[in-house]
Amino acid sequence: MKIREIVAPLEEFAPLALQEHYDNAGLIVGDPDNEADAALVCVDVTEAVLEEAVERGAGLVIAHHPLVFHPLKRLSRTTYIERAVRRAVREGIAVYACHTNLDSAPQGMSYALGRQLGLQEMELLTPSGAAAGAGFGVVGRPECEMPTEAFLRMVRERLGTGAIRHSALVRETVRRVALCTGAGASMMADARRSGADLYISADFRYNDFLDADNDLVIADVGHFESEYCAIGLICEIIRKKITNFALHRSERSVNPVNYLV
């Protein structure tokens, strides 16, 4: 199939117009009219992922994070980004990213994470105004009211994270949960206004834990862990439209952050 045909379901679900101004979603390496017999889906395009694509005969790698985020001044071997771009071009592998457009699409990334954590009756947390139903984060209720620590332990198990950084457990139980995949510290005020007992996201700063104050528990589950659901979501979107195409979930898309516990 042509590259443009493979990614068409993604662009229908998460139009590129929904990406944030700083983003670089879309086809980053390759020709949309080139053919690909298989695609490999990952969170980040690394040298290991490209090696896996070569081994699997995948002519297309679909990632959540753009391989090239900032303009490149050279294509040497200095950074993994430069080496990965060189390898993709040399092997004839197209590279596509579905990033903040997938985050903010109606029923996008945060809904996928919410389903993984068993949230029900989910609503959009922060509308973007870009399109009906578009925005970031969700708020919903857990399957049942749970002690806060027990809920966090469930989250850690379901996401497979090595550790969860959290603020003081000022809420004894969790009845309402807000979450946002990726770096969502800027939406803490929205989580508080939503009436959430707990706000789950990633990349919180030191002062964010102080700002949680006495009315909200914040939990940093890790950037990779919060966005690993992108692989399943991307595969689901494509398979609903294209049933006879070889679509592989990368086995080498791994967290670059390690935990010593």
KOLKOL-127875 format. One record per atom (N, C-alpha, C): residue number from 1; y, x, z. Coordinates in Angstrom, 3 decimals. Each point is the difference from the previous one (the first is absolute). Last residue first. Layout:
# residues N
  nr    north     east       up
 NUM        Y        X        Z
...
//
This chain:
# residues 261
  nr    north     east       up
 261    1.155   15.137   42.517
 261   -0.015   -0.901    1.159
 261   -1.087    0.420    0.984
 260    2.918    1.220   -4.785
 260   -0.761    0.710    1.023
 260    0.057   -0.853    1.264
 259    0.761   -1.076   -5.590
 259    0.286   -0.247    1.405
 259   -0.914    0.863    0.880
 258    2.374   -0.060   -5.407
 258   -1.190    0.077    0.834
 258    0.386   -0.137    1.471
 257    2.041   -1.163   -5.309
 257    0.284    0.218    1.426
 257   -1.309   -0.017    0.765
 256    0.181   -0.928   -4.674
 256    0.380    1.413    0.171
 256    0.309    0.345    1.451
 255   -3.472   -3.826   -2.126
 255    1.221    0.171    0.772
 255    0.349    1.490    0.123
 254   -2.810   -1.783   -4.290
 254   -0.149    0.133    1.446
 254    1.356    0.254    0.664
 253   -2.911   -1.029   -4.697
 253    1.346   -0.395    0.436
 253   -0.031   -0.054    1.522
 252   -3.829    0.825   -2.778
 252    0.718    1.206    0.455
 252    1.455   -0.291    0.304
 251   -3.211   -3.130   -1.797
 251   -0.639    0.461    1.231
 251    0.715    1.219    0.562
 250    1.653   -4.326   -3.362
 250   -0.125    1.439    0.233
 250   -0.666    0.288    1.349
 249   -0.858   -4.262   -3.176
 249    0.791    0.318    1.177
 249   -0.215    1.480    0.325
 248   -0.511   -2.514   -4.978
 248   -0.604    0.728    1.114
 248    0.999    0.182    1.147
 247   -1.286   -2.983   -4.815
 247    1.082    0.242    0.948
 247   -0.613    0.611    1.252
 246   -1.189   -1.603   -5.368
 246   -0.461    0.881    1.074
 246    1.178    0.406    0.889
 245   -0.579   -4.727   -2.867
 245    0.599    1.336   -0.086
 245   -0.443    0.820    1.206
 244   -0.481   -4.929   -1.301
 244   -0.978    0.903   -0.616
 244    0.545    1.407   -0.176
 243    2.446   -3.896    1.768
 243   -1.264    0.041    0.735
 243   -0.974    1.056   -0.509
 242    5.450   -1.463    0.349
 242   -0.859    0.808   -0.865
 242   -1.322    0.227    0.726
 241    3.304   -2.704    2.042
 241    0.384   -0.170   -1.401
 241   -0.940    0.725   -0.956
 240   -0.529    0.168    4.753
 240    0.190   -1.424   -0.244
 240    0.311   -0.278   -1.470
 239   -0.345    4.448    1.653
 239   -1.298   -0.635   -0.261
 239    0.108   -1.499   -0.204
 238    3.878    2.659    1.180
 238   -0.482    0.306   -1.352
 238   -1.278   -0.762   -0.316
 237    1.835   -0.432    4.345
 237    0.939   -0.537   -0.995
 237   -0.527    0.215   -1.412
 236   -2.404    1.903    3.637
 236   -0.118   -1.463   -0.028
 236    0.880   -0.605   -1.088
 235    0.314    4.644    0.869
 235   -1.270   -0.340   -0.665
 235   -0.157   -1.510   -0.130
 234    3.717    1.532    2.396
 234    0.131    0.348   -1.423
 234   -1.271   -0.370   -0.759
 233   -0.085   -0.499    4.687
 233    0.878   -0.985   -0.615
 233    0.147    0.252   -1.503
 232   -2.452    3.087    2.673
 232   -0.705   -1.267   -0.160
 232    0.834   -1.040   -0.709
 231    2.058    4.102    0.975
 231   -1.121    0.222   -0.916
 231   -0.737   -1.307   -0.264
 230    3.525    0.167    3.215
 230    0.480   -0.045   -1.390
 230   -1.156    0.145   -0.985
 229   -0.336    0.453    4.849
 229   -0.358   -1.304   -0.577
 229    0.476   -0.132   -1.446
 228    1.164    3.676    2.836
 228   -1.293    0.183   -0.668
 228   -0.468   -1.301   -0.660
 227    4.045    0.847    2.792
 227    0.081   -0.262   -1.435
 227   -1.308    0.215   -0.752
 226    0.775    0.698    4.797
 226    0.615   -1.304   -0.259
 226   -0.009   -0.356   -1.482
 225   -1.641    4.236    1.479
 225   -0.855   -1.072    0.502
 225    0.574   -1.377   -0.326
 224    2.546    3.876   -1.042
 224   -1.175   -0.134   -0.869
 224   -0.854   -1.186    0.428
 223    3.700    1.043    2.749
 223    0.418   -0.438   -1.339
 223   -1.204   -0.250   -0.905
 222   -0.101   -0.628    5.422
 222   -0.125    1.048   -1.005
 222    0.298   -0.519   -1.391
 221    0.390   -2.436    4.228
 221   -1.412    0.185   -0.322
 221   -0.230    1.116   -1.009
 220    3.657   -1.849    3.889
 220   -0.018    0.828   -1.204
 220   -1.446    0.337   -0.303
 219    2.704   -4.014    2.956
 219   -1.199    0.822   -0.144
 219    0.035    0.709   -1.342
 218    3.210   -2.975    3.990
 218   -0.146    0.536   -1.354
 218   -1.197    0.938   -0.031
 217    1.998   -4.383    3.138
 217   -0.872    1.174   -0.065
 217   -0.049    0.457   -1.446
 216    3.836   -2.954    2.941
 216   -0.804    0.180   -1.201
 216   -0.846    1.258    0.136
 215    3.319   -1.484    3.254
 215   -0.410   -1.287   -0.559
 215   -0.888    0.116   -1.234
 214    2.534    3.398    2.802
 214   -0.960   -0.690    0.869
 214   -0.509   -1.314   -0.580
 213    1.694    4.568   -2.741
 213    0.577   -0.632    1.191
 213   -1.093   -0.738    0.774
 212    0.464    2.591   -4.349
 212   -0.900   -1.141    0.160
 212    0.349   -0.780    1.257
 211    2.112    4.151   -1.231
 211    0.662   -1.246   -0.406
 211   -0.906   -1.219    0.134
 210   -1.662    4.399    0.820
 210    0.974   -0.354    1.035
 210    0.636   -1.348   -0.307
 209   -2.831    1.766   -3.169
 209   -0.802   -0.399    1.154
 209    0.895   -0.337    1.188
 208    1.964    1.674   -3.903
 208   -0.496   -1.349   -0.252
 208   -0.827   -0.500    1.189
 207    1.668    4.481   -0.214
 207    0.935   -0.984    0.530
 207   -0.440   -1.435   -0.252
 206   -2.617    3.608   -1.763
 206    0.013    0.022    1.462
 206    0.891   -1.097    0.568
 205   -1.783   -1.055   -4.839
 205    0.613    1.169    0.616
 205   -0.020   -0.136    1.517
 204   -3.478   -2.174   -3.934
 204    1.062   -0.234    0.983
 204    0.522    1.326    0.533
 203   -3.563   -1.120   -3.512
 203    1.126    0.936   -0.107
 203    1.163   -0.356    0.928
 202   -3.274   -4.070   -1.118
 202   -0.244    1.443    0.034
 202    1.320    0.762   -0.069
 201   -2.056   -5.186    1.765
 201    0.472    0.651   -1.216
 201   -0.309    1.493    0.116
 200   -0.103   -5.088    2.924
 200   -0.845    1.082   -0.495
 200    0.594    0.561   -1.280
 199    1.443   -3.113    4.622
 199    0.375    0.347   -1.375
 199   -0.769    1.246   -0.411
 198   -0.155   -4.334    3.941
 198   -0.413    1.328   -0.438
 198    0.440    0.209   -1.440
 197    0.981   -4.006    2.241
 197   -0.281    0.778    1.203
 197   -0.229    1.465   -0.351
 196    3.077   -3.722   -2.845
 196   -1.251    0.748    0.114
 196   -0.105    0.687    1.360
 195    3.577   -2.867   -2.173
 195   -0.719   -0.405    1.199
 195   -1.312    0.721    0.193
 194    3.605    0.554   -3.390
 194   -1.107   -0.876   -0.387
 194   -0.771   -0.526    1.198
 193    3.593    3.215    0.336
 193    0.512   -1.347   -0.264
 193   -1.118   -0.981   -0.349
 192   -1.092    4.575    0.608
 192    0.442   -0.587    1.271
 192    0.477   -1.436   -0.206
 191   -1.129    2.486   -3.780
 191   -1.206   -0.290    0.772
 191    0.365   -0.669    1.323
 190    3.483    1.561   -2.675
 190   -0.600   -1.192   -0.599
 190   -1.259   -0.404    0.759
 189    2.099    3.981    1.233
 189    0.834   -1.134    0.403
 189   -0.552   -1.305   -0.565
 188   -2.074    4.089   -1.269
 188   -0.282   -0.357    1.387
 188    0.799   -1.219    0.442
 187   -0.213    2.578   -4.334
 187   -0.177   -1.442    0.118
 187   -0.336   -0.440    1.421
 186    0.548    4.600   -1.596
 186    1.277   -0.679   -0.240
 186   -0.091   -1.508    0.187
 185   -3.847    2.955    0.218
 185    0.817    0.019    1.214
 185    1.301   -0.779   -0.172
 184   -4.119    0.908   -2.985
 184    0.686   -1.265    0.219
 184    0.888   -0.046    1.217
 183   -3.266    2.946   -3.715
 183    1.073    0.314    0.955
 183    0.864   -1.240    0.225
 182   -5.001   -0.928   -1.636
 182    0.892    1.128   -0.248
 182    1.041    0.165    1.087
 181   -1.857   -4.851   -0.346
 181   -0.678    1.212   -0.434
 181    1.026    1.096   -0.265
 180    0.470   -4.075    3.554
 180    0.482    0.435   -1.316
 180   -0.720    1.281   -0.353
 179   -0.024   -4.570    3.839
 179   -0.447    1.295   -0.510
 179    0.646    0.283   -1.336
 178   -0.343   -3.507    4.827
 178    0.717    0.371   -1.218
 178   -0.548    1.346   -0.463
 177   -1.922   -4.191    3.441
 177    0.025    1.389   -0.465
 177    0.829    0.112   -1.272
 176   -1.403   -3.310    4.647
 176    0.687    0.013   -1.287
 176    0.216    1.454   -0.389
 175   -2.295   -1.014    3.948
 175   -0.139   -1.331   -0.590
 175    0.632   -0.068   -1.387
 174   -1.797    3.635    4.162
 174    0.549   -0.094   -1.356
 174   -0.304   -1.392   -0.539
 173    0.685    2.136    5.330
 173   -0.891   -0.500   -1.039
 173    0.735   -0.057   -1.334
 172    2.129    1.940    3.746
 172   -1.374    0.031    0.489
 172   -0.994   -0.446   -1.061
 171    4.816    2.514   -0.587
 171   -0.585   -1.333   -0.169
 171   -1.475    0.077    0.417
 170    2.560    3.890    0.111
 170    0.815   -0.930    0.787
 170   -0.440   -1.452   -0.192
 169   -1.633    5.112   -0.787
 169   -0.638   -1.294   -0.246
 169    0.673   -1.065    0.871
 168    2.203    4.667   -2.151
 168   -0.550   -0.597    1.212
 168   -0.550   -1.391   -0.295
 167    0.051    2.795   -4.311
 167    0.968   -0.056    1.088
 167   -0.672   -0.607    1.231
 166   -2.766    2.821   -3.831
 166    0.589   -1.303    0.308
 166    1.005    0.122    1.139
 165   -3.665    2.588   -3.867
 165    1.157    0.221    0.873
 165    0.624   -1.357    0.294
 164   -5.178    1.304   -1.455
 164    1.138   -0.884   -0.201
 164    1.086    0.388    0.992
 163   -4.602    2.518   -2.580
 163    0.794   -0.298    1.194
 163    1.098   -0.979   -0.386
 162   -3.427    1.246   -3.083
 162   -0.378    0.899    1.082
 162    0.720   -0.295    1.295
 161   -1.332   -3.725   -3.874
 161    1.003    1.015    0.302
 161   -0.424    0.844    1.200
 160   -1.976   -3.980   -2.606
 160   -0.611    1.323    0.038
 160    0.984    1.109    0.288
 159    0.398   -5.027   -0.327
 159    0.710    0.893   -0.920
 159   -0.590    1.404   -0.026
 158   -1.809   -3.393    2.861
 158   -0.010   -0.558   -1.349
 158    0.694    0.905   -1.009
 157   -0.067    1.225    4.646
 157   -1.355   -0.026   -0.556
 157    0.006   -0.477   -1.446
 156    4.047   -0.054    2.429
 156   -0.427    1.382   -0.229
 156   -1.384    0.048   -0.640
 155    1.673   -4.186    1.326
 155    0.739    0.518   -1.153
 155   -0.466    1.415   -0.332
 154   -1.683   -1.943    3.895
 154   -0.573   -0.639   -1.182
 154    0.668    0.518   -1.265
 153    1.784    1.369    4.052
 153   -1.285    0.660   -0.215
 153   -0.721   -0.602   -1.214
 152    3.998   -1.999    1.390
 152    0.265    1.308   -0.607
 152   -1.296    0.764   -0.249
 151   -0.281   -4.105    2.293
 151    0.381   -0.227   -1.397
 151    0.241    1.333   -0.702
 150   -0.855    0.099    4.586
 150   -1.215   -0.347   -0.737
 150    0.315   -0.233   -1.476
 149    3.593    0.761    2.928
 149   -0.775    1.222   -0.196
 149   -1.270   -0.278   -0.794
 148    2.736   -3.718    1.164
 148    0.643    0.901   -0.966
 148   -0.821    1.249   -0.261
 147   -2.297   -4.684    1.260
 147    0.752    1.016    0.735
 147    0.525    1.045   -0.982
 146   -0.797   -4.706   -2.188
 146   -0.765    1.124    0.537
 146    0.876    0.846    0.891
 145   -0.641   -5.053   -3.005
 145    0.864    0.776    0.883
 145   -0.838    1.072    0.687
 144   -1.664   -1.516   -4.747
 144    0.108   -0.607    1.321
 144    0.943    0.856    0.824
 143   -0.313    0.754   -4.587
 143   -1.068   -0.988    0.037
 143   -0.036   -0.727    1.338
 142    4.759    1.947   -1.235
 142   -1.362    0.534   -0.043
 142   -1.033   -1.121    0.076
 141    4.956   -0.627   -2.242
 141   -0.663   -0.023    1.295
 141   -1.407    0.571   -0.136
 140    4.764    1.214   -2.826
 140   -1.038   -1.011    0.109
 140   -0.632    0.039    1.374
 139    3.795    2.382   -3.878
 139   -0.190   -0.353    1.399
 139   -1.018   -1.122    0.052
 138    1.654    4.295   -3.658
 138   -0.420   -1.369    0.292
 138    0.004   -0.198    1.510
 137    2.195    3.648   -4.202
 137   -0.543   -0.360    1.287
 137   -0.429   -1.448    0.096
 136    3.519    1.009   -3.760
 136   -0.819    0.990    0.702
 136   -0.480   -0.545    1.337
 135    1.396   -2.360   -5.113
 135    0.584    0.608    1.181
 135   -0.997    0.908    0.680
 134    0.271   -4.613   -3.667
 134   -0.036    1.465    0.033
 134    0.678    0.523    1.270
 133   -0.364   -4.717   -1.557
 133   -1.143    0.504    0.746
 133   -0.084    1.496    0.107
 132    2.973   -1.658   -3.821
 132   -0.507   -0.949    0.977
 132   -1.249    0.559    0.671
 131    3.386    3.591   -1.726
 131   -0.745   -1.085   -0.655
 131   -0.505   -0.921    1.092
 130    3.040    3.444    1.064
 130   -0.246    0.430   -1.382
 130   -0.724   -1.073   -0.796
 129    1.249    0.057    4.813
 129    0.880   -0.710   -0.919
 129   -0.229    0.362   -1.447
 128   -2.234    1.343    4.361
 128    0.842    0.947   -0.727
 128    1.006   -0.693   -0.902
 127   -2.656   -1.316    4.965
 127    0.173   -0.289   -1.425
 127    0.939    1.012   -0.656
 126   -3.125    0.328    4.449
 126    1.338    0.355   -0.472
 126    0.119   -0.273   -1.495
 125   -3.926   -1.532    2.439
 125    0.858    0.466    1.089
 125    1.430    0.235   -0.464
 124   -4.046   -3.549   -1.730
 124    0.766    1.188   -0.358
 124    0.940    0.380    1.139
 123   -4.515   -2.586    1.184
 123    1.261   -0.285   -0.672
 123    0.703    1.315   -0.292
 122   -5.318   -2.114    1.590
 122    0.982    1.064   -0.241
 122    1.207   -0.504   -0.779
 121   -4.368   -1.847    2.313
 121    1.281   -0.678   -0.185
 121    1.141    1.010   -0.225
 120   -3.948    2.532    1.995
 120   -0.037   -1.317   -0.615
 120    1.406   -0.570   -0.091
 119   -2.916    5.091    0.622
 119    1.158   -0.850    0.266
 119   -0.092   -1.303   -0.788
 118   -3.100    4.061    0.294
 118   -0.332   -1.340    0.425
 118    1.177   -0.905    0.304
 117   -0.390    4.654   -1.825
 117    0.103   -0.078    1.464
 117   -0.210   -1.415    0.519
 116   -0.071    0.914   -4.655
 116   -0.943    0.964    0.562
 116   -0.021   -0.074    1.524
 115    3.178   -2.542   -2.374
 115   -1.349   -0.574   -0.125
 115   -1.042    0.923    0.608
 114    4.407    1.604   -0.175
 114   -0.127   -1.087    0.958
 114   -1.369   -0.656   -0.056
 113    1.109    3.259   -3.192
 113   -0.253    0.608    1.298
 113   -0.175   -1.081    1.066
 112    1.177   -1.465   -4.256
 112   -1.341    0.594   -0.052
 112   -0.359    0.621    1.339
 111    4.331   -1.663   -0.557
 111   -0.950   -1.108    0.102
 111   -1.427    0.535   -0.008
 110    3.445    3.043   -0.729
 110   -0.055   -0.399    1.408
 110   -0.925   -1.189    0.215
 109    0.685    1.639   -4.542
 109   -0.674    0.925    0.900
 109   -0.119   -0.492    1.444
 108    1.287   -3.832   -3.438
 108   -0.247    1.418   -0.247
 108   -0.639    0.735    1.164
 107    1.739   -4.740   -1.219
 107   -1.404    0.228    0.349
 107   -0.403    1.456   -0.229
 106    4.347   -0.650   -2.319
 106   -0.567   -1.117    0.768
 106   -1.509    0.198    0.193
 105    2.824    4.427   -0.635
 105   -0.462   -1.135   -0.805
 105   -0.478   -1.133    0.894
 104    1.531    4.499    1.406
 104    0.893   -1.154    0.121
 104   -0.434   -1.208   -0.815
 103   -2.491    4.232    0.140
 103    0.379   -0.300    1.387
 103    0.717   -1.341    0.090
 102   -1.006    1.786   -4.205
 102   -1.183   -0.601    0.600
 102    0.261   -0.350    1.466
 101    3.392    2.205   -2.300
 101   -0.178   -1.301   -0.654
 101   -1.243   -0.712    0.538
 100    0.968    4.412    1.363
 100    0.776   -1.007    0.732
 100   -0.020   -1.353   -0.690
  99   -3.363    2.957   -2.106
  99    0.480    0.378    1.320
  99    0.797   -1.120    0.668
  98   -3.420    1.810   -4.032
  98    0.404   -1.359    0.354
  98    0.442    0.070    1.465
  97   -1.072    3.675   -4.418
  97    0.279   -0.295    1.414
  97    0.456   -1.440    0.163
  96   -2.945    3.631   -3.637
  96    0.832   -1.192    0.176
  96    0.187   -0.247    1.496
  95   -1.895    3.825   -3.989
  95    0.244   -0.244    1.427
  95    1.010   -1.129    0.138
  94   -3.838    2.351   -3.849
  94    1.249   -0.714    0.272
  94    0.107   -0.277    1.497
  93   -2.690    4.019   -2.733
  93   -0.129   -1.104    0.950
  93    1.372   -0.633    0.229
  92   -1.660    4.068   -2.648
  92    0.269   -1.246   -0.704
  92   -0.164   -1.224    0.875
  91   -0.323    4.866    1.084
  91   -1.230   -0.775   -0.128
  91    0.199   -1.303   -0.764
  90    3.689    2.948    0.839
  90   -1.031    0.823   -0.637
  90   -1.277   -0.802   -0.259
  89    3.557   -2.023    2.397
  89    0.363    0.187   -1.409
  89   -1.105    0.758   -0.725
  88   -0.499   -0.511    4.625
  88   -0.086   -1.303   -0.668
  88    0.299    0.127   -1.488
  87    0.550    3.814    2.713
  87   -1.420   -0.336   -0.182
  87   -0.155   -1.321   -0.745
  86    4.362    1.414    1.163
  86   -0.576    0.896   -1.005
  86   -1.453   -0.374   -0.295
  85    2.128   -2.249    3.494
  85    0.543   -0.434   -1.289
  85   -0.591    0.853   -1.111
  84   -1.094    1.249    4.361
  84   -0.657   -1.246   -0.371
  84    0.501   -0.519   -1.346
  83    1.999    3.839    1.900
  83   -1.364    0.306   -0.421
  83   -0.725   -1.264   -0.461
  82    4.335   -0.452    1.775
  82    0.051    0.703   -1.277
  82   -1.405    0.283   -0.520
  81    0.289   -1.879    4.266
  81    0.496   -0.952   -0.998
  81    0.015    0.642   -1.380
  80   -1.047    2.567    3.815
  80   -1.145   -0.796   -0.444
  80    0.428   -1.007   -1.065
  79    2.827    4.497    0.309
  79   -0.305   -1.130    0.864
  79   -1.203   -0.772   -0.534
  78    1.287    4.089   -2.203
  78    0.506    0.187    1.353
  78   -0.417   -1.116    0.946
  77   -0.658    1.325   -4.905
  77   -1.139   -0.285    0.864
  77    0.399    0.041    1.464
  76    3.145   -1.496   -4.326
  76   -0.709    1.231    0.330
  76   -1.229   -0.372    0.830
  75    3.924   -2.438   -2.592
  75   -1.417   -0.321    0.094
  75   -0.769    1.298    0.192
  74    5.425   -1.884    1.055
  74   -0.926    0.934   -0.654
  74   -1.422   -0.529    0.143
  73    3.711   -2.427    1.583
  73    0.782    1.006   -0.711
  73   -0.884    0.989   -0.746
  72   -0.490   -5.470    1.687
  72   -0.558    1.351    0.034
  72    0.868    0.949   -0.817
  71    1.195   -4.830    2.792
  71   -0.070    0.732   -1.271
  71   -0.562    1.408    0.179
  70   -1.650   -3.667    3.461
  70    1.304    0.597   -0.317
  70   -0.134    0.782   -1.309
  69   -3.757   -2.281    1.222
  69    0.974   -0.870    0.660
  69    1.417    0.460   -0.290
  68   -5.314    0.433   -1.910
  68    1.332    0.589   -0.153
  68    1.005   -0.989    0.575
  67   -4.311   -1.331    0.555
  67   -0.221    1.447    0.009
  67    1.329    0.733   -0.097
  66   -0.441   -4.957    2.180
  66    0.270    0.725   -1.252
  66   -0.282    1.488    0.147
  65   -2.592   -3.834    2.888
  65    1.164    0.878    0.056
  65    0.208    0.712   -1.335
  64   -3.613   -2.954    0.157
  64    1.076   -0.731    0.669
  64    1.264    0.867    0.000
  63   -3.686    0.503   -3.971
  63    0.296    0.355    1.386
  63    1.029   -0.951    0.595
  62   -3.720    0.947   -4.343
  62    0.987   -0.953    0.505
  62    0.191    0.262    1.482
  61   -1.998    2.655   -4.661
  61    0.039   -0.028    1.459
  61    1.122   -0.944    0.406
  60   -3.177    0.964   -4.723
  60    1.184   -0.553    0.666
  60   -0.194    0.080    1.505
  59   -3.362    1.272   -3.149
  59    1.183    0.429   -0.746
  59    1.292   -0.494    0.602
  58   -5.239    1.214    1.792
  58    1.085   -0.977    0.082
  58    1.237    0.535   -0.710
  57   -4.670    1.857    0.985
  57    0.408   -0.351   -1.350
  57    1.086   -1.047   -0.030
  56   -2.122    2.350    3.840
  56   -0.383   -1.385   -0.278
  56    0.343   -0.429   -1.437
  55    1.123    4.374    1.637
  55   -1.445   -0.149    0.194
  55   -0.483   -1.396   -0.369
  54    4.664    0.914   -0.076
  54   -0.682    0.753   -1.058
  54   -1.512   -0.218    0.091
  53    2.595   -1.774    3.442
  53    0.207   -0.754   -1.241
  53   -0.704    0.680   -1.172
  52    0.056    2.224    4.134
  52   -0.906   -1.149    0.033
  52    0.126   -0.828   -1.279
  51    3.009    3.461    0.575
  51   -1.331    0.570   -0.249
  51   -1.044   -1.114   -0.005
  50    4.318   -1.191    1.219
  50   -0.074    0.257   -1.439
  50   -1.340    0.621   -0.372
  49    0.877   -0.679    4.552
  49   -0.161   -1.291   -0.670
  49   -0.106    0.197   -1.508
  48    0.933    3.770    2.614
  48   -1.366   -0.451    0.245
  48   -0.274   -1.336   -0.692
  47    4.360    1.784   -0.078
  47   -0.876    0.784   -0.868
  47   -1.451   -0.443    0.161
  46    3.441   -3.772    1.107
  46   -0.129    1.391    0.424
  46   -0.887    0.738   -0.995
  45    2.757   -4.910    0.851
  45   -0.602    0.809   -1.066
  45    0.023    1.456    0.452
  44   -0.214   -4.576    3.207
  44    0.805    1.125   -0.490
  44   -0.749    0.732   -1.112
  43   -1.847   -4.059    1.482
  43    1.305   -0.116    0.671
  43    0.942    1.069   -0.538
  42   -4.004   -2.080   -3.136
  42    0.194    0.836    1.188
  42    1.322   -0.340    0.674
  41   -3.902   -1.113   -4.380
  41    1.085   -0.542    0.822
  41    0.082    0.771    1.309
  40   -1.897    0.505   -5.455
  40   -0.245    0.392    1.389
  40    1.204   -0.427    0.819
  39   -2.406   -1.507   -5.063
  39    1.173    0.334    0.798
  39   -0.436    0.302    1.423
  38   -2.091   -0.178   -5.536
  38   -0.145   -0.277    1.427
  38    1.294    0.384    0.693
  37   -0.436    0.326   -4.690
  37   -1.270   -0.696    0.211
  37   -0.218   -0.378    1.458
  36    4.560    0.746   -3.305
  36   -0.689    0.491    1.191
  36   -1.254   -0.838    0.200
  35    4.226    1.284   -4.024
  35   -1.163   -0.737    0.494
  35   -0.544    0.640    1.267
  34    5.308   -0.148   -2.067
  34   -1.252    0.753    0.050
  34   -1.110   -0.871    0.583
  33    4.680   -1.256   -0.377
  33   -0.884   -0.421   -1.083
  33   -1.291    0.811   -0.074
  32    3.622    0.840    3.158
  32   -0.550   -1.332    0.264
  32   -0.958   -0.492   -1.083
  31    0.827    5.147    1.569
  31    0.480   -0.897   -1.051
  31   -0.612   -1.378    0.227
  30    1.063    4.294    3.741
  30   -0.870   -0.587   -1.006
  30    0.709   -0.936   -0.957
  29    1.381    1.030    5.188
  29   -0.565    0.977   -0.944
  29   -0.839   -0.772   -1.002
  28    2.460   -2.576    2.921
  28    0.681    1.268    0.283
  28   -0.468    1.105   -0.944
  27    0.353   -5.705    0.498
  27   -0.767    1.065   -0.640
  27    0.774    1.306    0.101
  26    1.122   -3.550    3.801
  26   -0.268   -0.134   -1.430
  26   -0.824    1.161   -0.520
  25    3.695   -0.011    4.254
  25   -1.237   -0.686   -0.351
  25   -0.137   -0.110   -1.513
  24    3.205    2.246    3.452
  24   -0.385    0.478   -1.329
  24   -1.345   -0.605   -0.386
  23    4.693   -0.811    3.688
  23   -1.428    0.148   -0.276
  23   -0.257    0.513   -1.417
  22    4.181   -1.370    2.427
  22   -0.346    1.418    0.162
  22   -1.419    0.299   -0.491
  21    1.927   -4.461    0.067
  21    0.790    0.839   -0.910
  21   -0.402    1.466    0.040
  20   -3.678   -3.838    1.065
  20    1.274    0.394    0.572
  20    0.695    1.020   -0.911
  19   -3.463   -3.732   -1.978
  19    0.022    1.269    0.723
  19    1.403    0.309    0.493
  18   -1.339   -3.831   -2.751
  18    0.032   -0.190    1.451
  18    0.075    1.315    0.764
  17   -0.470   -0.420   -4.820
  17    1.369   -0.335    0.411
  17    0.117   -0.189    1.500
  16   -4.191    0.673   -2.264
  16    0.709    1.245    0.296
  16    1.434   -0.257    0.444
  15   -3.933   -3.655    0.866
  15    0.872    0.500   -1.069
  15    0.764    1.251    0.412
  14   -4.511   -2.304    1.673
  14    1.080    0.756    0.648
  14    0.897    0.595   -1.080
  13   -3.458   -2.921   -1.355
  13   -0.023   -0.290    1.434
  13    1.197    0.622    0.709
  12   -0.581    0.893   -4.578
  12    0.185   -1.437    0.129
  12    0.087   -0.389    1.476
  11   -0.965    4.403   -1.120
  11    1.411   -0.260   -0.266
  11    0.308   -1.494   -0.013
  10   -4.472    1.430    0.614
  10    0.813    0.506    1.099
  10    1.466   -0.344   -0.199
   9   -3.090   -1.025   -3.440
   9   -0.139   -0.901    1.150
   9    0.828    0.451    1.202
   8   -0.012    2.837   -3.888
   8    0.729   -1.262   -0.197
   8   -0.179   -0.972    1.169
   7   -2.111    4.455   -0.835
   7    1.000   -0.162    1.061
   7    0.774   -1.310   -0.120
   6   -3.412    1.144   -3.188
   6   -0.613    0.151    1.330
   6    1.011   -0.298    1.102
   5    1.367    0.098   -4.552
   5   -0.809   -1.189    0.267
   5   -0.601    0.040    1.402
   4    2.469    3.711   -1.639
   4    0.903   -1.122    0.219
   4   -0.764   -1.284    0.318
   3   -2.406    3.941   -1.222
   3    0.608    0.114    1.323
   3    0.874   -1.220    0.301
   2   -4.020   -0.677   -3.404
   2    1.259    0.732    0.048
   2    0.572   -0.021    1.412
   1   -5.358   -0.208   -0.959
   1    1.195   -0.833    0.000
   1    1.247    0.869    0.000
//
